[in-house]
Amino acid sequence: MTDIGEKIIRIVRETCALEEAVTEDSRLKELSLDSLSFISALVQIEDETEIEFEIEELNMDGWETVSDLIKVVEEKKCDKK
């Protein structure tokens, strides 16, 4: 797994209301995240990876798994170079 992937998994795990195992395959809607904690995770991801999410990407309904988050962040990092 990439450094970005590990970083995102750590952020999501720390943002969950309950202690739970978070992997790339974890479904975001099945984790103990509400909409506010999801936004908090996205802001932290932005800060730590130096990317920005579009306003349309701030809704948790648009994301399926942690892996989806990782892919988008990695794409945004590549586009920035």
N, CA, C and O of each residue as an XYZ file, in Angstrom:
324
protein
N       0.840     -1.176      0.000
C       0.000      0.000      0.000
C       0.887      1.242      0.000
O       1.985      1.239      0.557
N       0.403      2.275     -0.619
C       1.163      3.522     -0.715
C       1.119      4.296      0.603
O       0.293      4.021      1.474
N       2.010      5.252      0.728
C       2.000      6.131      1.906
C       0.679      6.879      2.000
O       0.130      7.060      3.087
N       0.174      7.311      0.851
C      -1.111      8.023      0.839
C      -2.215      7.107      1.340
O      -3.057      7.527      2.134
N      -2.221      5.862      0.887
C      -3.232      4.909      1.327
C      -3.190      4.688      2.826
O      -4.227      4.683      3.488
N      -1.997      4.507      3.360
C      -1.850      4.319      4.808
C      -2.308      5.553      5.573
O      -2.940      5.443      6.623
N      -1.986      6.724      5.041
C      -2.366      7.979      5.687
C      -3.888      8.128      5.727
O      -4.452      8.514      6.751
N      -4.543      7.823      4.616
C      -6.001      7.953      4.544
C      -6.679      6.942      5.459
O      -7.649      7.282      6.137
N      -6.192      5.716      5.491
C      -6.764      4.718      6.399
C      -6.612      5.173      7.842
O      -7.546      5.032      8.632
N      -5.458      5.713      8.198
C      -5.240      6.217      9.565
C      -6.222      7.338      9.890
O      -6.821      7.345     10.966
N      -6.389      8.280      8.971
C      -7.292      9.414      9.200
C      -8.725      8.928      9.370
O      -9.422      9.358     10.290
N      -9.166      8.039      8.495
C     -10.538      7.525      8.595
C     -10.723      6.781      9.917
O     -11.729      6.971     10.601
N      -9.755      5.934     10.279
C      -9.849      5.181     11.543
C      -9.937      6.137     12.731
O     -10.744      5.923     13.636
N      -9.118      7.188     12.740
C      -9.115      8.146     13.848
C     -10.389      8.979     13.893
O     -10.755      9.492     14.951
N     -11.066      9.117     12.760
C     -12.276      9.933     12.687
C     -13.527      9.151     13.073
O     -14.540      9.746     13.440
N     -13.466      7.824     12.994
C     -14.618      6.993     13.364
C     -14.976      7.207     14.836
O     -14.104      7.421     15.678
N     -16.261      7.145     15.122
C     -16.728      7.323     16.493
C     -16.353      6.130     17.375
O     -16.145      6.285     18.579
N     -16.267      4.951     16.777
C     -15.928      3.740     17.514
C     -14.587      3.222     17.034
O     -14.175      3.504     15.909
N     -13.904      2.467     17.880
C     -12.674      1.810     17.441
C     -13.067      0.678     16.522
O     -13.804     -0.227     16.914
N     -12.578      0.728     15.305
C     -12.899     -0.343     14.368
C     -11.768     -0.522     13.370
O     -10.980      0.390     13.119
N     -11.711     -1.711     12.813
C     -10.696     -2.008     11.809
C     -11.098     -1.316     10.511
O     -12.230     -1.459     10.049
N     -10.174     -0.572      9.930
C     -10.423      0.116      8.665
C      -9.396     -0.388      7.656
O      -8.191     -0.358      7.907
N      -9.892     -0.849      6.520
C      -9.029     -1.321      5.438
C      -9.436     -0.602      4.157
O     -10.395      0.169      4.146
N      -8.705     -0.858      3.087
C      -9.064     -0.280      1.791
C     -10.470     -0.696      1.370
O     -11.174      0.064      0.704
N     -10.872     -1.890      1.756
C     -12.176     -2.426      1.345
C     -13.328     -2.007      2.255
O     -14.482     -2.335      1.980
N     -13.029     -1.290      3.330
C     -14.086     -0.865      4.250
C     -15.084      0.034      3.529
O     -14.711      0.967      2.817
N     -16.359     -0.274      3.735
C     -17.416      0.564      3.163
C     -17.646      1.736      4.112
O     -17.886      1.557      5.306
N     -17.566      2.934      3.549
C     -17.664      4.135      4.384
C     -18.977      4.201      5.154
O     -18.996      4.618      6.312
N     -20.076      3.794      4.520
C     -21.383      3.876      5.181
C     -21.543      2.848      6.294
O     -22.454      2.963      7.114
N     -20.673      1.849      6.332
C     -20.744      0.845      7.389
C     -19.837      1.179      8.569
O     -19.879      0.508      9.600
N     -19.021      2.213      8.416
C     -18.162      2.657      9.519
C     -18.938      3.631     10.403
O     -19.995      4.129     10.014
N     -18.413      3.893     11.575
C     -19.098      4.800     12.507
C     -18.760      6.255     12.178
O     -18.228      6.995     13.005
N     -19.087      6.634     10.942
C     -18.884      8.006     10.480
C     -20.237      8.640     10.204
O     -21.083      8.039      9.541
N     -20.447      9.852     10.707
C     -21.612     10.610     10.273
C     -21.125     11.655      9.278
O     -19.929     11.727      8.995
N     -22.025     12.457      8.750
C     -21.632     13.403      7.707
C     -20.610     14.418      8.210
O     -19.710     14.805      7.465
N     -20.736     14.849      9.447
C     -19.796     15.822     10.001
C     -18.403     15.214     10.194
O     -17.400     15.853      9.877
N     -18.337     13.997     10.706
C     -17.031     13.366     10.883
C     -16.402     13.029      9.535
O     -15.177     13.029      9.408
N     -17.233     12.739      8.518
C     -16.699     12.481      7.180
C     -16.050     13.758      6.624
O     -14.956     13.707      6.062
N     -16.724     14.887      6.783
C     -16.151     16.168      6.333
C     -14.855     16.446      7.088
O     -13.876     16.905      6.499
N     -14.849     16.175      8.365
C     -13.639     16.357      9.171
C     -12.493     15.516      8.621
O     -11.357     15.986      8.543
N     -12.788     14.270      8.238
C     -11.767     13.401      7.656
C     -11.261     13.972      6.334
O     -10.057     13.963      6.074
N     -12.173     14.468      5.498
C     -11.762     15.041      4.214
C     -10.869     16.266      4.408
O      -9.879     16.434      3.695
N     -11.215     17.114      5.367
C     -10.394     18.302      5.641
C      -9.000     17.878      6.097
O      -8.002     18.456      5.667
N      -8.933     16.888      6.949
C      -7.636     16.400      7.414
C      -6.846     15.774      6.260
O      -5.631     15.952      6.174
N      -7.525     15.050      5.381
C      -6.862     14.480      4.212
C      -6.323     15.606      3.327
O      -5.193     15.530      2.845
N      -7.124     16.641      3.115
C      -6.658     17.792      2.331
C      -5.406     18.403      2.941
O      -4.431     18.679      2.242
N      -5.443     18.611      4.243
C      -4.298     19.222      4.935
C      -3.036     18.375      4.822
O      -1.950     18.899      4.577
N      -3.182     17.075      5.001
C      -2.007     16.201      5.041
C      -1.482     15.801      3.660
O      -0.330     15.388      3.527
N      -2.328     15.924      2.637
C      -1.889     15.512      1.300
C      -1.750     16.687      0.335
O      -1.312     16.520     -0.803
N      -2.127     17.874      0.802
C      -2.031     19.098     -0.007
C      -2.840     19.020     -1.296
O      -2.382     19.447     -2.355
N      -4.047     18.471     -1.195
C      -4.981     18.450     -2.325
C      -6.247     19.153     -1.867
O      -6.394     19.486     -0.691
N      -7.173     19.379     -2.816
C      -8.468     19.953     -2.474
C      -9.572     19.133     -3.113
O      -9.496     18.769     -4.287
N     -10.595     18.847     -2.327
C     -11.771     18.163     -2.859
C     -12.711     19.208     -3.447
O     -12.791     20.334     -2.957
N     -13.411     18.825     -4.491
C     -14.433     19.683     -5.080
C     -15.667     19.639     -4.188
O     -15.862     18.680     -3.442
N     -16.487     20.661     -4.262
C     -17.684     20.748     -3.418
C     -18.575     19.510     -3.604
O     -19.195     19.047     -2.647
N     -18.640     18.979     -4.819
C     -19.474     17.797     -5.095
C     -18.934     16.549     -4.395
O     -19.672     15.585     -4.191
N     -17.661     16.562     -4.028
C     -17.040     15.389     -3.422
C     -17.191     15.360     -1.898
O     -16.725     14.426     -1.246
N     -17.834     16.371     -1.335
C     -17.940     16.464      0.121
C     -19.094     15.659      0.700
O     -19.242     15.595      1.920
N     -19.905     15.051     -0.136
C     -21.044     14.261      0.319
C     -20.631     12.788      0.413
O     -20.149     12.215     -0.563
N     -20.817     12.190      1.566
C     -20.412     10.802      1.777
C     -21.157      9.846      0.844
O     -20.655      8.759      0.559
N     -22.330     10.222      0.367
C     -23.099      9.356     -0.529
C     -22.372      9.100     -1.849
O     -22.663      8.123     -2.539
N     -21.438      9.965     -2.198
C     -20.712      9.805     -3.441
C     -19.526      8.857     -3.350
O     -18.832      8.627     -4.341
N     -19.295      8.315     -2.175
C     -18.136      7.437     -1.940
C     -18.619      6.069     -1.484
O     -19.553      5.966     -0.689
N     -17.986      5.029     -1.987
C     -18.349      3.664     -1.601
C     -17.390      3.122     -0.530
O     -17.812      2.759      0.568
N     -16.104      3.075     -0.866
C     -15.118      2.459      0.021
C     -13.950      3.400      0.302
O     -13.801      4.438     -0.343
N     -13.140      3.023      1.260
C     -11.920      3.766      1.566
C     -11.012      3.769      0.337
O     -10.327      4.756      0.068
N     -11.008      2.681     -0.394
C     -10.204      2.576     -1.607
C     -10.571      3.663     -2.622
O      -9.700      4.189     -3.315
N     -11.858      3.996     -2.707
C     -12.287      5.082     -3.605
C     -11.640      6.403     -3.209
O     -11.195      7.168     -4.065
N     -11.591      6.661     -1.919
C     -10.930      7.881     -1.418
C      -9.455      7.888     -1.800
O      -8.926      8.893     -2.273
N      -8.802      6.751     -1.586
C      -7.369      6.640     -1.881
C      -7.111      6.913     -3.361
O      -6.200      7.668     -3.701
N      -7.903      6.307     -4.237
C      -7.721      6.487     -5.682
C      -7.861      7.951     -6.085
O      -7.048      8.467     -6.852
N      -8.885      8.616     -5.573
C      -9.114     10.016     -5.943
C      -7.981     10.901     -5.436
O      -7.515     11.781     -6.160
N      -7.536     10.679     -4.206
C      -6.443     11.488     -3.666
C      -5.168     11.254     -4.475
O      -4.450     12.207     -4.780
N      -4.879     10.008     -4.825
C      -3.683      9.721     -5.617
C      -3.778     10.380     -6.999
O      -2.779     10.884     -7.513
N      -4.978     10.378     -7.603
C      -5.163     11.045     -8.892
C      -4.955     12.546     -8.767
O      -4.315     13.164     -9.617
N      -5.493     13.127     -7.709
C      -5.349     14.575     -7.501
C      -3.874     14.942     -7.275
O      -3.405     15.973     -7.755
N      -3.160     14.100     -6.549
C      -1.720     14.341     -6.315
C      -0.954     14.299     -7.644
O      -0.070     15.123     -7.878
N      -1.294     13.343     -8.508
C      -0.622     13.222     -9.816
C      -0.949     14.417    -10.694
O      -0.072     14.928    -11.391
N      -2.193     14.870    -10.673
C      -2.621     16.009    -11.488
C      -1.925     17.296    -11.055
O      -1.722     18.200    -11.865
N      -1.565     17.376     -9.785
C      -0.928     18.569     -9.237
C       0.520     18.724     -9.696
O       1.055     19.833     -9.711
N       1.145     17.623    -10.067
C       2.560     17.667    -10.447
C       2.778     18.287    -11.798
O       3.917     18.393    -12.252
